[in-house]
Amino acid sequence: MKITKLFMATSILVVSIPSLKAQETNIDINLNIKHSVGGVSDFGRERHITLHSAINEPDWVGEQEKMDYLINELDVYFGRDNGAATFHFQHTPVDPNIANYPHMDSIAIQGEYWKEIYDELGSDILQYESKASEMIMGTNPHPTYPTLKWDTNGLTTSDPKWQPKNVETSADWVVEYLDKYFAKNQTENGQPLPKYWEVINEPDMLMMTGEFMVTSQEKLWEYHNLIAEGIKNRLGDKAPLIGGMTWGLHDFHRPDGISRYRTGHYDQWLDQANIDIFREMSQTAFEDSRENEWYQWDVMWKGFIDTAGENMDFYAVHIYDWPIWNGNGPTIRSGGHTEAMLDMMEWYDVKKFGTRKPVVISEYGAVTNYIDQEGLDPARRDWENLKPFSHMMMQFLERPDYIIKTMPFTPVKAEWGNHVNENGEVTKRYPYTMMDKDASGEWQWSEFIKWYELWADVKGTRIDTKSEDLDIQVDAYVDGNTTYLILNNLERNEKQLSLNFFGQNNNTIENVRVKHLHLDGNTPTLSDTTMDTPPDTVTIGDEATMILAYNFTSPVQVNETSDEYKYYGESLSGSDGSTPHRVTIPSGALTANINNVAIPEKGEAMLRLCGAYFWTHVSTQDDRNIITINGFPLEFNSDWRGEDPQRNIYFGVLEIPVPLQYLRENNVITSTLLNTNTYTNVSLQVWDMSITPGRSGDATLGINDTISQNVSIYPNPANQTINFNGIEPNTSIVIYDYAGRKLMEKQTEDTTTSINISHMNAGVYLVKIGDFLTKQLIIK
């Protein structure tokens, strides 16, 4: 979101002021430059255009036509199944000789039975098996984990009913299940092993609550380690990748978001033997820290990485917007909040282990009690999910070497989530599904299908793109004669976009197909038009997504490169790198270091400052907000990804362009922002390009160009007097120190003037001339 712009320039950097015509946002597309991140440059439909379903899921019974349309025509991939393992655990009998322990021989027998059932699915289902080669599987908390819930779903359905009493028992079952229920190679019968195994799904939403899951953070971490070690020891190189933590809470800077019972809460209903079991499962060192700021990071995520991260092959992450579309108080994590989550995890993983583990986003979308209410228009409710499906995925696509799998939360029918009365009648329909029943009781697509229709066909090699507004996300891919340009609007108002192509090499565009997913009244609408003449500008709806498929006469030649790298700053806690690695600064200057940067001859760079900021002061223009790198002030235009967070504290990332000539191998960054702000980490993105990319602003000569060409300051460095030449009369000159304090101000009367600086200490200062130009002054 951009409130207003503050343009700063030094004698090296000149920044143009947009003309009034600049209500249009410039979008630049370099058709000939391949954009790679960590060597990855493909779109990856199998990684991102995925469905929260499996091919053998009962929801597909009687829906062959819909299944074929979604999987074949729209080219969608199956993605996740947590229900099967839970179902099979429920039917596992107890060992007759060991209390509360699964009968291992029965698991082997049942495994062979279910392998045969899978092979008998028939060609109409198994034809899709190639679309399920990267499945995510795992378990829900009840009853596989020892939640100790003493009724209903806390127990198995086998006779007699039983439940595990410790994490070792649950881990033993999971290892046996993966070994006995799946084919380990193509010659074996049965369902193939999943590619990813998530240890447990969203335990934080149930832990020590009325949902009755008796556990501590420490036991969950121990469980992850037991699962990882057991599966890898048993299956060796055939083992799926093991990961966690799938927390349902996503606000790293906040206290625990859920009220939880303390250890001993259940003692009043238990005998001594069970008191010992319950206390063993729930004893924790963190009981008194749940109200602390940053608990969700310090304990829930960082604690997990510290304790179990070494044994994980990936981290499993869920991210949801919590929208309220006709009121105040939403929590929107699309945009800057998601950037901050991912940057914090990535930075700390590198700090802890010297490298980073990949991330699997196994659920994302929108979910709140608000949109669970009865009586809301289902189509309008679905729009709240369709928005983050594209908003967030555009962010995930920026990290193709780090985020290796993403999954919008799109279960098929999900009748398991319905609220029913004692007569089995549905009183409240589960609101997040691919299908719903119409008035006649027939299953029909929900509005979710439009997201898959929008993204159908997109594939190819990623090419260089750039938007001058962080709220307009842009990406593009070349596939033979076709270029797919993807535009997404994070703002709640429509935007005019100017499309600027470079590197076309006289290749003629034959036609353009334009898909636009937007809200029309209360109805999500996917328009689909084809035009013979490519548009110079387009209007994208508020919070909408547009995909333009340009069909060229000849294959698009992608023969230049842009290789993206990321450099991680040193710990902000000091040279010893002590935890928590963040610093809170009240109206002062942060100093940070990013070292060992390889500076390309051609390319671009972006500074990233991650933290929790006092939003109203960071988001508005103020000359005292100053960010520098190696002594050079940077343009800080109060822009961030996404809408007004409607909170005092903005958890996000400030993304600030850096001219290459400002970079050094070892870089010093200073950030002076008003009020109290907490910084967690800094990093630097660098694009190493084989040619200079086409940028629409390069040919623009604005007011600031004229000012910078005419204004001179001399001598510089100085120790007595500084002189100004070429300044308009009645222009203000203000001198600041690098902490942002105003030291001196003067109003000019002529085109030349002088200022006595003999009383000032030696150092580096900023001189602001008028509203648009800032220069660096060195006093010796």
N, C-alpha and C positions, 0 to 999 in steps of 0.2 A: 504494500500500500504506500502510495506517495502522497504526503501532505503538501509539501512545497519543496522547492529546490534551492539549495545553497551551492553556488558554483565557486570553487576556489582554484586558482592556478598559480604556478610559480613561473619564473622566467623561462623555464624549460617547457612546461606543459601549458597549452592553451586550450580552454574549454569553451565551446560555442554556446551561446544562449539561444534556445529554440525560438523561432518566430512564432507569431500568433497562430500560424497554420499548423504548428506542432501539436494540435489536438490529436492529430494522427500519430500513432506509435509506429516507429520504424521497425520493420522486421527484415533482417538480412539473411539471405540464403546463398551459400557458396556451393554451387552444384559440383564443382570439381575437387573439393577438399574433403577427404575422408577423415572423420572424427573418431579417434580411438581412445579408449580409457583402459589402461592396463592391458592393451592388446586386444580388447573386445570392441567390435564395431558393428555387430549385427543386431537387428531388432530383437530377435529371439521370441517368436510367438509361443513356442513351447514353454518358455519361462514366464511369460506375462499374460498371455490371453488364455486364462485358466478358469476352471469351474470348480466350485467347492463340492465335488461329487466324485463317485467312482463308477466304473462301468457295470459292476454287479450290484449296484444299489437298488433296493426294491422300488424306489420312487420312479424308476424308468419303466416299470411293468405297464404295458398298455400304451406307452408313449414313444413307440419306435419312430414314428414320423417326425415328432419334435426332436428326438435324439439325433436323427440323421441331419435335420436342418441345422441344428446347433453345432454338432461336431464336424460334419463334413462340409456343408455349404458355408458356414461362417468360420470354419477352421479353428475350432476351440479345442483345448486340451483338458483332460481330466486332471484334477489336482490334489484333492485331500479327502481323507476318510479317517475320522476318529471313532466312528460308531462301531465298526466291525470288531476291533479288538475288545471294546467294552462289552459287546454282545457275547463274544466267545468267553470272556472271563466270567460273565454272569452264569454261563452254563458249565463251568468247570467244577467237577465234584471235589469235595474235600478228601484229603488222604485219610483212609480209615485208621491209620496208625499214628498220624501226626496231627494234632489239633491245629486248626486254623492255617492249614498248609495245603496247597493244591495237589491233586493226585496226578503225578507226572505221567504215569502210564496212560491215563485217560487223555491227556493232552496229545500224546502221540497218536492215539487211535482217532480222536476227533479231528486232528490235523489231516490225516489221510482221507477221512470222509469228506472234509470240506474242499480238499484238493480235487476230488472227483466231482463234487458239485460244481466247482468252477469250470472244469473241463467240459461239463455237460451244458454250459450256458447256451451254446449254439452259435453258429456263424453270424447271426444277426446282431449279437452282442460282441463276440470276440473279434469281429472285424475292426473294432475300435481299440484293440489292445495296444497298438502302436501309439495311440494318443494318450496312453496312461503309463508311459515309460518313466516319468519323473514324479511319481506319486509321493505325497507326504502322508504318512500315517502316524498314529499315536493313540493315546488313551485319554479319556476323561477322568476326572478325579474319582467319582463313585463308579463302581465299588473296587476298581483295580488297586488304587492307592489305599493304604490303611487309614481311611478317614475316620474310622471308629463310629460312624453313624449307626445307631442300633436299630434302625427300621428301614423299610422300603428300599430305596436304591443304594443304601449303604451295605446291603447284603447281596449275595448271589441268589439266583433263582433255582439253583440246583437243590436236590433233596439229600441231606439236610442243608439248609442255608448256612452260609458261613462268611467270614470276612478275614482278610489279613490283619494282623496285629502289629506288624513292623515292616519297615521299608525293605528289608532283606527278602521277605517272602514275596512281596510284589515284584521286586526286581527279578527274582528267580523265575516267576511266571512269565514275565515279558521275554526273557532270554529263551525260555522253552517254546513260547508261542512263535517267535520269529524263526526258530530253528525247525519247528515241526509243521507249520501251517503254510509255508511258502516254497515255491520252486527256487532253487539256488542257481540254476543255469537253464539254458533253453531246452535241454534234453529231458529235464524233469517235468512231471505233470504238476498242475496247480497254478495258482496265482503267483506272478513274479514278486520277489521281494521289493518293497518300496525303495525308492532312492533315498528318501529322508525319513528318519524316525524322530518325532517330537516326543520327549519323555512324558510330559503331562500338559494338559490344556488349561490355561488360565487358573491355576490354583489360588492365586491371590484374591479372586472374586468370592471364594468360598471359605478361605482359611480363617478359622476361629470366628465364624459368624453364625447367624441363625440357619444358614445352609448346612451347618454341621460338618465341618471338615477339621478334625483335630490334628493340627500340625504346627510346626515352627518353620521359620525360614531355613534353619540349619538342617532339619530333616529333609526338606525339599532338595537342598543342595547335595546332601549325602545320597539321596535317591538318584539324582542325576549321575553322580559318579559311579554308583553301583550299576546302573543300567549301561552306561558307556563301557565300563570295564568288562561287564559280563557279556555283552553282545560282541564286542571286538575279540574277546578271548575265545568265544564259541564259534563265531562265523569267520573270523580272520578277514581276508581281503574281499569276501563276499558280503560283509556286514554293510547295512545301510549307513549313511552319514547320520550321526547322532547329534541332536541339538536341543536347546531350550533357551528361553524361559517362558515365552508366551504370556507375559504379564498382561492383564487387562487394564492396568493403570499405566498412564503414559506421561505423567507430569513430573519429570525428574526433579524440579526445583521445589516441589511441594511436600508437605507431610503425607503420611499414609492417608489415602483417600477413603478408607473404609473403617467404620467402628468395629473393633474386634474384642472378643472376650479375652480375659487374662488367664494365664495358666492357673489351674485349680477351679475354674468356673464350674466344671461338671462334677466336682468331688461330691457334692451334696446328693447326687443320685447313684453313687457308685459304692461298691464294696472295696476293701483295701487292695485286693488283687488288681482290679480294674483301675483304681486310682493310680497305681504304679505305672500301668500301661499308658494311661492318658497323659500323665505327667512326663513320661519318657518321650512321648511324641510331641508334646507342646512346649517343653521347657526351652526358653530362648533368652539370649543376652540382650535382645533389642526391645523388650517390652516397654521400657520407659522412654524410648526415643522416637516413638511413632508420631509424636506431635512436632518433632523437629523439622524445620525447613530442610529440604533436600533429602528427606528420608527415602523417597522413592528412588533416588539415585544411590545414595551412600549405602543403604542396606539392601534394597530389593534388587538393583541391577549391579552395582559395583560389588556388593557382597557376593552375588552369584558368580560374577566373572572371577573374583579373587579365589573363590573356593572350588568352583567346578569348571571354570573357563578352559583350563588346560586340557580337560578331557572332552570338551565339546568340539565337534567338527564345524558347527555353525551356530549362530544365535538366531532363535526364532522370535520374531517381533510381531505384535499386533498394534495397529494404530487406527483409532476411530475419531472422527468428528462427533461432537455432541451438540447437534444443532437445535435451535428454536427459531423457526423461520418467521414467526409473527410476534416476537417478544424479545426482551433483553436477556442477557446472561448466557449465550451459547459459549461452548468451548470448542473453537475451531483449530484443529491441529494441522490441517492442510496448510502448506506454506512454511513460514519461518519456524514454527514449532517442530515440525517434522525434520527440518534441516538441523535444528539444534539436537534433537534426539540422536540422529544418525551421526552427527559430528562428535558428540560426546562419547558414544560407544566406540566409534572408530579410533578416536585419539587415545582413549584409555587402553584399548586392546593393544595398540602399538606400544604404548608406554609400558604396559605390563609384560608383554610377551615378545616385543621386538618385531612383531608382525601383526596382521589382523586376520581374524576369521571372517568368512563370508556371512552374510545375513540372508535369512529367508523370511519374507513378509507373508506369513501364512493366513493372516486375516487383515483386511482393511475395509473401511467404508464409513458408515455413520450409524450410531446407536445411542439412544437415550430413552429414558422413561417417557419423555415428551412425545416422541414419535411412536411409542408403544400404545398411546391412548386409543381407546375405542372411538369410533365415529370420525376419525380423520380420513380425508380423501386418500385412498390408497395410492393413486397416481401421484398426488402431490407429496406424499410421504416417500415414495420411491425416488423422487427427484433428489431428496436429501442424501441418498446413497449414490445416485448416478454422478453427482458432482464430485465427491472425493474419489470415486473410482478413477476418474480421469485426472483430477488435481494431483492426487498422490502418485499415481502411476507415472506422470510426467517427471516427478521428482525421482522416482526409483530408476527411470530410464537414464538419468544422468550418471548413475553409478553402476554400469553394467558389469564391472569386474568385482564389485563388492556385494551388490544385491543380486543374488543368483536365482531367485525364485520369488514371485509375488502372486498373491491370491486374493482377489476381491471376495468378500463374504457373500457368496451366491449359492446357498443350498437350494435344492430343486423344489421339493414340496414341503419338507421339514414339518411334517405333522407331529413329530415328536416335541415340537415347541409350542403346540397349541395348548390353551387353557381349556379344560373340559370339566363339566360338572359331574355329579355322582351318577348321572344317567348316560355318561359318555358323550354328551352333546358339547360341541365347541362353543365356548362362551367368549373366547378371544383368540383370533387367528394370529399365528406367529407372523411378524411383519416383514421379515427379510427373506424372501423366497423368489425363485425363478418362475414359479407357477402358482396360480390361485384358481379357485373354482368360480365359474360364472353363475348367473342366476339359475341356470338349469342343472347345476351340479357338475358341469364338464370342466376339466382342467384346461386353463388357457395361460399363455405367457403373461407374466407381469411386465411392468415397464422396464425391468432389468434387461430384457432381451435387446433393448435399443442400444445399450452400451456395446454389446457384442456385434450388433449390426453396424454400429459406427466404426469399430476397429477392424471389421472384416477386411481382408486383403492386405493390410499394412505389413510390410516386410522389407528386407533389403539391408543395404549398407548405410550406416549413419554418416551424414555429412554435416559440415559446419553451419551453424545457425546462430543468430544473436538477436535478442530483443532489447530495445533500449529501456524497457519498463519491466522490472522484476515480476510484476503482477500479470504479465502476458508471457506465459510459458510457450516455448517453441522448440520443435525438434523436427528432423526430416530424414528420410531414408530413400535411397535410390535402389530400384530393382529393375535392371534392364532399361527399357524405354520409359519407365514410370518413376516419378518422384512423388513421394507422399510427404506433404507438409502438414504438420500437426500444430494447431494453435489452441491454447487453453487460457481462459480468462478467470483469474482468481478474484476479481472485483465484482461488487454487486451493482454494476452499471455497465451498459454495453460500451464497446470500445471500437474506434475506427483504426484500422491497421493498414499501413502502407507496406506493400510487399516488394522487396528489392532483391532481384536475382543477379548473381555474379557467376562467371565461369560457364556461361551457357554455350559458348563456342559456336554460335550461329545455328544451334540445334533448334528447329522449329517446334513450337508447342501446337499439337493438333487439336486438343481439347482438354478441358479441366472438369473433373467431377468433384462437386462440393457437397460434403455432408456436414450438417450443422445440428448438433444436439443441444437444444435449448428449452427453456420453459415458456410455454405459451398459455397464459392464464394460470391454471393449476395443472396443466397437462404437459409432461415431458414430450417434446416433439423432435423427431428426426427428419429434417428436410433433406432431400437428395436431388440435386439438379446437375445437369451437364451443360457447359457452355463452350462455344467454339473459340471465343476470345478470352484469354486469361485476364482476370481482373487486376488492376493496379492497386486497388484498395478493397478491403472487405470490412463488414461490420459484424463483430462477434457479440453475441448476446451476453447478458450478465451471468457470470459463473458458468458459461457455456464452453463447449468444445467444438472445434471445426477441423475437419480433415479434408485437404484438397489433394486430389490425385491428378498430377500433370502428366499427360501422355505426349511424349516427344516423338518426332519422326524417326530418330535414330537412338541407339542406346546412349545413355548419359555417360560421358567420360569422367570418371573419378580418378584423377592421376596425380593429385597433390595430397599432402597429409597434414593432419593436426593431431599431435600426440599429447594427451592430457596427463599431467602429473600432479601429485599432491604432496606438500611438504608440511610436516607437523611441528608446531612450536614447542619450545621447552616448557616444562611445568611452570605454572604461574605462581606456585607456592615458594619458589626460591631455588637456589642452586642444588639443594639436597633433594629436590623433587618430592618432598613429603606430601602425604595426602592431606586434604582432599584435592589438591592441585588447582583449586579455584581461589580467587581473591575477591573480596568485597571492598570497593573503594568509594568513600563518600566525597563526591565532588572533587576528585583529584585525578591524577594521571596514572594510567597503567603503563608499565614498560614491559614489553614481551620480546622474545627472540625466536627467530626462525632461521636455522642454520643449514649449511650444506646444500644450498639451492643451486641447481644448474640453470644458468640463464641462457635462454635460446637467442639466436640472432634475430629471428622473426617470431612474432606471436603475441600473446596477451597474458595478463595475470589478474588474479582476483584475491584480495585479502578477505579472510573470513574471521570474524570475531563472534564467538559463541558465548552466550550468557543469559542472565536474567536482568533486564533493563527497566529502569523507571520510564514507562512508556511515553507519558505525555511530554517529557523533556527530550527524549531521544527522537521522537517522531515529528518534532516541529523545528523550524529554522531558528538557530541561535548561533551567533558568531563564536560563542564560547565552547561549542562542541567541535573539537579539533582532533583529527586523526592523522598521524604522520608515519612514514616509513623512511628510515635512514635520514631523517631531518626534513624530508619533503612532505609538505601538507598534501593530503589527498582530497579529492572531491567527495564530500559526505553529504548526500542530498536527501537524507531522512527517508530513504526508501527501504522497504522490507517486503518480503513475500507475504501476500495475503491481506486480509481485512483487519480493521481495528479490533484488537483482542478484547476490548471492553473490560479490561482489568488494569490495575495500577502497574503490575509487573508483566512485562513482555518477555517470554522465554523464546529466544530465537537466535538467528544469526544475522549480523550486519555484513552485507556483501559489498565490498568496495573495490572498484577497478584500480589497478596499479599500472602505470606506464612501465614498460620493461627497463627504461633507462634509470629508473629509481632503484632497481633491484641490485643487491649485492650477494655474494656467496653467503655471507652471514648478515642477517637483517635485524635491525632494531625497530620495533613498532611502539609508538606511543598513542594512547587513546585517552582523551580528556572529555568526559561527558558529564552533563549536569546531574545533580542529585546522586543518590547512592545506587551503584550498579555492581553486579557480581559477574565477573568474567570466569568462564570455565576453561576455555582453551582457544588457541589461535591456530590458524593454518593458512596455507597459501596454495591456490590452484595456479598452475602454469601450463599454458598451451604452447607447445613447440611446433611451429608451422614451417612447412617447406616454402611457402610463399606468403606474402602479406595478404590477409583476407580482404575481400571487398566489404567496406562499411559505408553505409548511407550517409553518415555524418562527415566523412572525410572531405567532401567537396563543399561543405557549407562554411561560408565566412560570416560569422555573426558579430555582434557588437563587441564581444570580448576580444576577438582577434584584433580589431582596430585599437582597442585600449592597450593591449599588451605590446603591440608594435610601437606605439608612441611613447609609452611611459618608461622612464629609466630612473634607477636609483643608484647614486654613486657618492662616495666610494662604497664598495661593499666587498670585503669587510671594511668596517670603519671603527673609529674610537673617539671621535670628537663631534662631528657633524655629518648628517646625511642630507643629500640634496635630491630633489625630485624635479623631473622635467617632463613636460608633455601631459600634464594633468589639467583637466577642465576646471575652471573656477568653481568655487562652492562645492568642492569634493572633500569628503571626510577622509582623513588618514588616521588609522588606529594601530597602535603597536601592542601586541600581546606577547606574554611569555608562553612557553610550551605547556604550562599548566592551564592555559586558557584565561589567565588574569589580564584584564585590560590595564596597561601601564601608562598610556599616553594617548591623547586624541587631539587632532588639529583640523581646522577647517581651512581649506586653501582659498586664497583671494585672487590668485593669478595662475598662469600655467606653470610657473616654477615656484618652489618654496624650499625651505631648509628647516631641519629640526635638530636641536642640540641633544646629543645622546651621551655626553661626557660623564653624566652622573650614573649611567647604567652599567651594571656588571657585565663582564665578558660572558658571551654565550650566544645561543641561537634564538632568534625571535621571529615572529610573524608580523608582517606589515600588511594591513588590509586597506586597500585603496578603493573607495566607493563601495558599491554593493557587490561587485563581481570579481575583483582581482585581489589575490593574496600573493605576496612575495616573501621570500625568506631573507632575513637580515642577520648578518653575523657581526657581533661586536667583539673586538679584540681587547 
